[in-house]
């Protein structure tokens, strides 16, 4: 569907596209968001920028750079930001909720299967096909985002340096982003045209509905910020306060609500940066999980669409099932799972709705734009490093880590290569890069192949 085709439906004043059309698109995107932030950004890049032409490439990358600075899942926040650009607050809520909804439902069901039966054979077989497909989709994303976002040799060098820092020296993600911002600002002082939009080519298609230069109509104000902050904080705290009143201040529900509320505001660098802390607290401090169960929960979260941080939903489900208090164990598990999901994602909406109008007004600031261009370049390196990590752990059963001073390089053990994932990856690369299949179609076929291969042993 083209941008023009989408615009034929009636839209409310202020909507770039009709909300109903946007909602259908966000739901379709949500069904393809496997493989962590790299794969999720790839799907949005292809759908919103390349195919539908709803948003310009530089505008998309600008929003991505801002979301990278925030705690929480940057891909979900990027969807919320773009939803706000397209349909205002309603669009932000629709995009952000639909982005995580299929994953919430799927992980809720898989957590129940795990607790009830402890058998994840079908899930593992499904992921056997999904993981290689994600490798191909992420590889395509690195190429597309890099080709359009790295408009200067200095930005290319910065992307390569970010990749090396993360993949070879295990430099913390926030440090990479900070250096990227500083390098972009310094480069912008030497190259004034660093942030200029690339002239569209014939291959780019029609002009995007949200251009790189237009400002959003919603203006920032102290009154608006106060309302957003008050409503957001109230909604964030309400379920935890209700659980304390109804189920006791020292119940597992309050413990989980408070713990995961705190985790939601310190998850800089994506889910992997905070999972070690969550695992340690869940096992050793609170006793919600048994040792080793965090890995199983992570496998389930990786096999479902949506942000990887939703593994906290599994942690809450298992913990409440084993310590339900006055509730039935199954009811307790569902309540705790949904409460944890709520306190994890409400801050994401708050960060976007509070900050986006201010960030939009700063897009004309060349110093800030140059710094965000540097962050965009660093993000390309981040996506590439995530692609390498995902590829290594998909195609090989064993890895080894070289450590020498600052060197922290994880290498695959070549003898542990897995034939089935390797073959499915080759198939996915052929479908995506050569035959031009959509991500959803590719994921579907590869998932079916994975299930057949997995069940046959």
Secondary structure, 3 states (H helix, E strand, C coil): CCHHHHHCCCCCCCCCCCHHHHHHHHHHHHCCCCCHHHHHHHHHHHHHHHHCCCECHHHHHHHHHHHHCCCCCHHHHHHHHHHHHHHHHHHHHHHHHHHHHHHHHHHHHHHHHHHHHCCCHHHHHHHHHHHHHHHHHHHHHHHHHHHHHCCCHHHHHHHHHHHHHHHCCCCCHHHHHHHHHHHHHHHHHHCHHHHCCCCCCHHHCCCCCECCCCCCCCCCCHHHHHHHHHHHHHHHHHHHHHHHHHHCCCCHHHHHHHHHHHHHCCCCCCHHHHHHHHHHHHHHHCCCCCCCHHHHHHHHHHCCCCCHHHHHHHHHHHHHHHCCCCCCHHHHHHHHHHHHHHHHHHHHHHHHHHHHHHHHHCCCCHHHHHHHHHHHHHHHHHHHHHHHHHHHHHHECCEEEEEECCEEEEEECHHHECHHHHHHHHHHHHHHHHCCCCHHHHHHHHHHHHHHHHHCC
